Amino acid sequence: MIYSAYEMMWLFFIYSFLGWMLETIVAAVRQKRFVNRGLVNAPFCIIYGFAAVSVTVFCMELRGFWLFAVSMVITTLIEWVAGHWIERVYHERWWDYSKIKVNLDGYICLPASILWGVLSVIIVRWGNFGLIHLFDMMPEIAGIVIIWILSVVLAVDIAATLFILSGKTKRLEQWKNVDSWLSSISLGLGQWIYRRIDRRIQRAYPSTHHTQAAVQKNKTIFAYGCSFYKIIWLFGLGAFLGDITETIFCRLTAGVWMSRSSVVWGPFSIVWGLALAAATLLLYKYRERSDAFIFIAGTCLGGAYEYICSVFTEMVFGKVFWDYSKIPFNLGGRINLLYCFFWGIAAVIWIKGIYPIMSSWIEKVPMKIGKIVTWLFIVFFCCNIIVSCMALVRSDQRAHDIPAEYTWQQIMDERFDDNRLKAIYPNAIQTE
């Protein structure tokens, strides 16, 4: 079943609220008092909402064991990433599974993952239908207004919370010497919000502990460590090298040269670029672990990532860009066991061998030149992605005999007709 955007937002808010209730009840039982659990101040635990929507979108076509297994992997990955992100931003752990057997650095554990899988099956098979029926019972205008109000409130709440957690409120101290009534009000309000959120988090997560402070950035070296600029460069290099690698692989195996690019301008594979950037972000902390650990992590992460990309591109663009149906041990033609192992091998080679060398090369780039090149690349690639999306969306419209009524549709028809897109995306298959 395909849900509308409003229905998906409704599910997000309902599951976020239900997750908040569950977390609050458990915390109240343990601490013998009421505490507001969650990242934001509103009664929402957004990790539950995000996880529920993710399994709804990416696992709706699955049944039985595969629904349980894939949803368990996706939700566990979400919890793992959220734990890393919270620790990176706030330098604290809000949950710790270290005392539970079969855990990974306290971020995730097998019992919690199994619970995530069971809850996901309940959500996809039964929960969504009941909640959507409840939403449909409301007048259409009332339902839309409620969704918009909740969205605005949550957006403001998240923005304020992230601003506080990022530590930027500390900069308000610099305004004390500014003789301005507005600065005084901003300073007082910022300090009040910071104290309130910090006190709420400490009450909600009393077992949290401060982790080792982040290593100070070396301001004399460009893209030092696993920084923003380093990740952007790795994305660009990964997108380019991935496209070249796939092109050569197709030539050696199929005997033909074919484009493997994800965008209309240049030999860039977004799938490879994002994979390289994400693998670095997620596995950088574990770069000293064994090859076996990196291989297993890379296999699971790569398989989940490729599956999500396949579902996403089919839903958004109405096209299937790869199909593994003829390869043994595949899941819906989206992933297969052999290629998942390739992801694992690639993770080991990258983290243990190539990344240290490439990282040192990037850090040798002069600071000013590196920043200029980075932002020029960001602007170029954002434009590239936007135009590529427009071309693919228009291609899907042409397949459904939708006429070009707007200027952008006419431009896409002139610049990126079906023949040109076929040359750029030779393996793309139009879906119904």
C-alpha positions in Angstrom: 0.0 0.0 0.0 1.3 3.4 -1.0 0.7 6.2 1.6 0.4 9.9 0.8 2.8 12.5 2.3 0.2 13.5 4.8 -0.5 9.9 5.9 3.3 9.4 6.3 3.6 12.5 8.4 0.6 11.3 10.5 2.3 7.9 11.1 5.5 9.8 12.0 3.9 11.9 14.7 1.7 9.0 16.1 4.7 6.6 16.4 6.9 9.4 17.8 4.2 10.0 20.5 3.8 6.3 21.2 7.5 5.9 21.4 7.7 8.9 23.8 4.9 7.3 26.0 6.8 3.9 26.0 10.1 5.6 27.0 8.4 7.8 29.6 6.6 4.9 31.2 9.8 2.8 31.4 11.8 5.7 32.8 9.1 6.5 35.3 9.0 2.9 36.5 12.8 2.9 36.9 13.2 6.3 38.4 9.9 6.4 40.4 9.0 9.8 38.9 7.8 11.5 35.7 10.5 12.5 33.2 10.3 13.7 29.6 12.2 11.4 27.4 13.3 12.3 23.9 15.6 14.7 22.1 13.0 17.5 21.8 10.8 19.2 24.4 7.5 18.2 22.7 6.0 14.8 23.7 7.7 13.1 20.8 10.6 10.5 20.7 11.4 11.2 17.0 13.8 8.2 16.7 10.6 5.9 16.9 8.8 8.0 14.3 11.7 8.0 12.0 12.3 4.3 12.4 8.6 3.5 11.9 8.4 5.6 8.7 11.6 4.0 7.4 10.4 0.4 7.7 7.0 1.5 6.3 8.6 2.9 3.2 11.4 0.4 2.7 9.8 -2.8 3.9 6.2 -2.6 2.7 6.8 -5.2 0.0 8.4 -7.8 2.3 6.7 -10.5 4.2 7.5 -13.1 6.8 11.1 -13.6 7.9 12.5 -11.1 5.4 10.2 -8.4 6.8 11.5 -9.1 10.3 15.2 -9.4 9.3 15.4 -6.3 7.0 13.4 -4.1 9.3 15.6 -5.2 12.2 18.7 -4.2 10.3 17.3 -0.8 9.2 16.1 0.1 12.7 19.2 -1.1 14.4 21.2 1.0 12.0 19.1 4.0 12.8 19.7 3.5 16.6 23.4 3.0 16.0 23.7 6.2 13.9 21.6 8.1 16.5 23.8 7.0 19.3 26.9 8.1 17.5 25.3 11.4 16.5 24.2 12.3 20.1 27.6 11.4 21.5 29.3 13.5 18.8 27.1 16.6 19.3 26.5 16.4 23.1 29.5 14.4 24.2 27.2 12.1 26.2 25.6 8.7 26.0 21.8 8.7 26.5 21.6 4.9 26.5 24.2 2.2 27.2 23.8 -1.5 26.4 27.4 -2.3 27.6 26.1 -4.7 30.3 24.0 -6.7 27.9 25.5 -9.5 26.0 26.1 -9.2 22.2 26.3 -5.4 22.1 28.4 -3.1 20.0 30.1 -0.4 22.1 26.9 0.0 24.1 25.1 1.6 21.1 23.1 -1.4 20.0 22.5 -4.9 21.3 20.9 -8.1 20.1 17.8 -8.1 22.4 17.0 -4.5 21.5 17.5 -5.3 17.8 15.1 -8.3 18.0 12.6 -6.1 19.7 12.9 -3.5 17.0 12.3 -6.2 14.4 9.1 -7.5 16.2 7.7 -4.0 16.6 8.4 -3.3 12.9 6.5 -6.4 11.8 3.5 -5.2 14.0 3.7 -1.8 12.5 3.9 -2.9 8.8 1.3 -5.7 9.1 -1.3 -4.2 11.4 -0.4 -0.9 13.1 -0.3 1.3 10.0 -3.7 0.3 8.7 -5.4 1.1 12.0 -3.7 4.5 12.3 -4.4 5.4 8.7 -8.1 4.5 9.2 -8.1 6.8 12.2 -6.6 9.6 10.1 -9.2 9.1 7.4 -12.0 9.4 9.9 -11.1 13.1 10.4 -12.3 15.8 8.1 -9.7 16.3 5.4 -9.0 20.0 6.1 -8.8 19.3 9.9 -6.3 16.5 9.3 -4.1 18.6 7.1 -4.2 21.6 9.5 -3.2 19.3 12.4 -0.2 17.9 10.4 1.0 21.4 9.5 0.7 22.7 13.0 2.6 19.7 14.4 5.2 20.0 11.7 5.9 23.7 12.5 6.0 23.1 16.2 8.4 20.2 15.8 10.6 22.0 13.4 11.0 25.0 15.8 11.5 22.6 18.7 14.2 20.6 16.8 16.0 23.8 15.6 16.1 25.2 19.1 17.3 21.9 20.6 20.0 21.4 18.0 21.1 25.0 18.5 21.4 24.4 22.2 23.1 21.0 21.9 25.6 22.3 19.4 27.0 24.5 22.1 26.3 27.7 20.2 24.5 29.3 23.1 27.9 29.6 24.8 28.6 32.3 22.2 25.9 34.3 23.8 28.4 35.1 26.6 30.2 37.3 24.0 27.2 39.6 23.8 27.4 40.7 27.4 29.4 43.8 26.5 27.1 44.8 23.7 24.9 47.7 24.8 21.7 46.6 23.2 18.3 45.7 24.7 17.9 43.1 22.0 21.2 41.4 22.8 20.2 41.4 26.5 16.9 39.7 25.8 18.6 37.2 23.5 21.3 36.4 26.0 18.8 35.9 28.8 16.4 33.8 26.7 19.3 31.7 25.3 20.7 31.0 28.8 17.2 30.1 30.1 16.5 27.7 27.2 20.0 26.1 27.6 19.5 25.5 31.3 16.0 24.1 30.8 17.0 21.7 28.1 20.1 20.6 29.8 18.2 20.0 33.1 15.5 18.1 31.2 18.0 15.9 29.5 19.9 15.1 32.7 16.6 14.2 34.4 15.4 12.1 31.5 18.7 10.3 31.1 20.3 10.1 34.5 22.5 7.2 33.5 24.2 9.3 30.8 27.9 10.0 31.2 30.2 12.4 29.5 32.4 10.9 27.0 35.9 12.0 26.3 35.9 15.5 24.8 36.3 15.8 21.1 39.8 16.2 19.8 40.6 19.8 19.1 40.5 20.6 15.4 43.9 21.4 13.9 43.3 24.7 12.3 46.6 24.6 10.3 45.7 21.4 8.4 43.0 21.3 5.8 40.2 18.7 6.4 41.9 17.4 9.5 40.5 14.1 10.9 37.0 13.0 10.0 35.8 16.6 9.4 33.2 18.1 7.1 35.6 19.0 4.4 37.2 15.5 4.5 33.8 13.8 4.1 32.9 16.1 1.1 36.2 15.3 -0.7 35.7 11.6 0.0 32.2 11.8 -1.4 33.4 13.4 -4.6 36.4 11.0 -5.0 34.1 8.0 -4.2 31.5 9.1 -6.7 34.1 9.5 -9.5 36.2 6.4 -8.7 33.0 4.3 -8.3 31.7 5.3 -11.7 35.1 4.5 -13.3 35.3 1.2 -11.5 31.8 0.1 -12.5 32.4 1.2 -16.1 35.6 -0.9 -16.3 33.8 -3.8 -14.6 31.0 -3.8 -17.2 33.6 -3.7 -20.0 35.4 -6.7 -18.6 32.3 -8.8 -17.8 29.8 -7.7 -20.5 32.3 -6.6 -23.2 30.7 -3.2 -23.7 31.3 0.3 -22.5 28.3 1.8 -20.8 27.6 4.8 -18.5 27.3 4.0 -14.8 26.8 7.6 -13.8 24.0 8.7 -11.4 23.9 12.3 -12.7 23.5 13.9 -16.1 26.8 15.9 -15.9 30.0 14.0 -15.4 31.1 10.5 -14.4 29.8 10.4 -10.9 28.0 7.6 -9.1 26.1 9.0 -6.1 25.6 5.5 -4.7 29.3 5.0 -4.4 30.0 8.6 -3.2 27.4 8.3 -0.4 28.6 4.8 0.5 32.2 6.0 0.8 31.3 9.0 2.9 28.8 7.1 5.1 31.3 4.2 5.6 34.0 6.6 6.7 31.7 8.4 9.1 30.3 5.2 10.6 33.4 3.1 10.7 36.1 5.7 11.4 35.8 5.1 15.1 36.3 1.4 14.5 39.3 1.7 12.1 41.6 -0.1 14.7 39.2 -3.1 15.0 39.9 -6.4 13.3 39.4 -7.1 9.6 36.6 -9.5 10.4 34.6 -6.9 12.3 35.0 -4.4 9.5 34.0 -7.0 7.0 30.8 -7.9 8.9 29.9 -4.3 9.5 30.5 -3.4 5.8 28.4 -6.4 4.6 25.4 -5.4 6.7 25.7 -1.7 6.1 26.3 -2.1 2.4 23.4 -4.5 2.0 21.0 -2.2 3.9 22.3 0.9 2.0 21.9 -0.7 -1.4 18.4 -2.0 -0.6 17.3 1.5 0.6 18.7 3.1 -2.5 16.9 0.7 -4.7 13.5 1.3 -3.1 14.0 5.1 -2.9 14.9 5.5 -6.6 12.0 3.3 -7.7 9.5 5.3 -5.5 10.8 8.7 -6.5 11.7 8.2 -10.2 9.6 5.2 -11.1 12.7 3.3 -12.4 14.8 0.3 -11.4 18.5 1.1 -11.9 19.7 -2.5 -11.1 18.1 -5.9 -10.9 19.7 -8.9 -9.3 16.8 -11.3 -9.8 18.9 -13.7 -11.8 21.7 -13.9 -9.2 21.3 -16.5 -6.4 20.4 -15.5 -2.9 18.8 -12.2 -3.9 16.2 -10.2 -2.0 13.5 -8.8 -4.4 16.3 -8.3 -7.0 17.5 -5.3 -5.0 20.4 -6.9 -3.2 22.1 -10.3 -3.3 24.5 -12.1 -0.9 27.5 -12.1 -3.2 27.4 -8.3 -3.7 26.9 -7.8 0.0 30.1 -9.7 0.6 31.7 -7.3 -2.0 30.6 -4.4 0.2 32.2 -6.1 3.2 35.5 -6.6 1.3 35.4 -3.1 0.0 34.9 -1.8 3.6 38.1 -3.6 4.8 40.1 -2.5 1.8 38.9 1.1 2.2 39.2 1.5 6.0 42.5 -0.5 6.4 44.3 0.4 3.2 43.1 3.2 1.0 41.6 5.6 3.5 44.7 6.4 5.5 46.6 7.1 2.2 43.9 9.2 0.7 43.3 11.1 3.9 46.9 12.1 4.1 46.8 13.3 0.5 43.7 15.4 1.2 45.2 17.0 4.3 48.2 18.2 2.2 45.9 20.5 0.2 46.5 24.2 1.1 43.8 25.5 3.4 42.4 28.3 1.3 42.5 26.3 -2.0 40.8 23.3 -0.3 37.9 25.3 1.0 37.3 27.1 -2.3 37.4 23.9 -4.2 35.1 22.2 -1.7 32.4 24.8 -1.9 32.6 25.1 -5.7 32.1 21.3 -5.9 29.2 21.5 -3.5 27.4 24.1 -5.6 28.2 22.2 -8.8 27.0 18.9 -7.5 23.8 20.3 -5.9 22.9 21.8 -9.3 23.8 18.5 -11.0 21.6 16.5 -8.7 18.7 19.0 -9.1 18.8 18.8 -12.9 19.2 15.0 -12.9 16.2 14.7 -10.7 14.2 17.0 -12.9 15.2 15.0 -16.0 14.3 11.7 -14.4 11.0 13.0 -13.1 10.1 14.3 -16.5 11.1 11.0 -18.1 8.6 9.2 -15.8 6.0 11.8 -16.8 6.6 11.1 -20.5 6.2 7.4 -19.9 2.8 8.2 -18.4 1.9 10.5 -21.4 1.9 13.6 -19.2 2.3 16.7 -21.6 4.9 19.4 -21.0 2.8 22.3 -19.6 5.6 24.1 -17.8 8.8 25.7 -18.9 11.0 23.2 -16.9 9.2 20.3 -18.6 9.9 21.7 -22.0 13.5 22.3 -21.2 13.9 18.7 -20.0 12.3 17.4 -23.1 14.7 19.4 -25.3 17.9 18.8 -23.4 17.3 15.3 -21.9 15.0 13.3 -24.1 14.6 9.5 -23.8 17.6 8.8 -26.1 20.0 10.8 -24.1 18.7 9.5 -20.8 19.0 5.9 -22.2 22.7 6.6 -22.9 23.2 8.0 -19.4 21.2 5.3 -17.6 21.3 2.2 -19.9 20.1 -0.2 -17.2 17.2 1.9 -16.0 13.9 0.0 -16.3 10.6 1.9 -16.2 8.1 0.5 -13.6 4.4 0.8 -13.6 
